[in-house]
Amino acid sequence: MVSAIAGAVVLFAATVLFAVGCGDEDSGETATSASVTTTVVDAQPGQSPPGAPGTAVAPTSKPAEPHRFAYQPLWPFATEADATAWQQSYREGGHQPWRLDAATIALNFTQQYLGYTNVDRVIVTQFRADEAWITVGYDSPEDASGAGHVAAVVHLVRFGTGDDAPWEVVGTEDRTLSITAPRYGSQVRSPVTVGGRISGVDESLDIQVRQLGNERPVGAVGQIPAGGIDTPWSATVPVTASCPGTMTIAVATGGHVADVERFAVTGVRC
């Protein structure tokens, strides 16, 4: 009796499997089935495969990506290795602590590197995470408030990692005077066509190209007439730079109440 029941169960199961496998051939419908993925894990001799009962699976961690500086380093360091070397000397002996002051860096860049000595005061400082925007300017007889006349907004970024990473000038935030060509971070060769836009009356533009390691500009063109409302300007500048390397292109206008009244900078490569 038991054998008969068992045989009936086997026959019934086989019938069901045949029906499921064949489906209804005349219906025009396609039978679908759940997809099952099987993962095969190779275990070393004497070890249980990951996920087996009683075993702990170590979480997989993605290796940290190396720090990448996304800007053109203009001043005071040419490379991140230079910044790291200063960082080490600061940790060991407190060498040149002013490199941790964004406002001081912005003003020194303006006066010492670009030579705009009449731009001698910091008007506004703004910080966000590892970036800073330092507004530099000068006293003007036309400014009765004493707040100072804005010459430029210098953009700085922490160069390297750590709380003691120094500040690096990477450009300016342009407004009524801008450099739109060459494109920031692009590779150029001599002569360089420099252009931008300006709003002003009876302006005279002076362009200089600077490179770290050179006391004098590696290229310069002056007295370019400009003016109007958001008017384009351009000039061609011969350059004698050490390549490969980064260059700072600066344009300035003035002559009404001060030698330099506004300026803008951008960074390129050669």
Sequence and secondary structure as in RCSB ss.txt:
>XXXX:A:sequence
MVSAIAGAVVLFAATVLFAVGCGDEDSGETATSASVTTTVVDAQPGQSPPGAPGTAVAPTSKPAEPHRFAYQPLW
PFATEADATAWQQSYREGGHQPWRLDAATIALNFTQQYLGYTNVDRVIVTQFRADEAWITVGYDSPEDASGAGHV
AAVVHLVRFGTGDDAPWEVVGTEDRTLSITAPRYGSQVRSPVTVGGRISGVDESLDIQVRQLGNERPVGAVGQIP
AGGIDTPWSATVPVTASCPGTMTIAVATGGHVADVERFAVTGVRC
>XXXX:A:secstr
 HHHHHHHHHHHHHHHHHHHHH  TTS                 TT   TT TT                S   B
S SSHHHHHHHHHHHHHH   GGGG HHHHHHHIIIIIS  TT  EEEEEEEETTEEEEEEEE  TT TT S EE
EEEEEEEE SSSTT  EEEEEE  SSEEEEES TT B  SSEEEEEEEEEEEEEEEEEEE TT SS SEEEEEEE
EEEEEEEEEEEE     SSSEEEEEEEE  SSSS SEEEEEEEE 
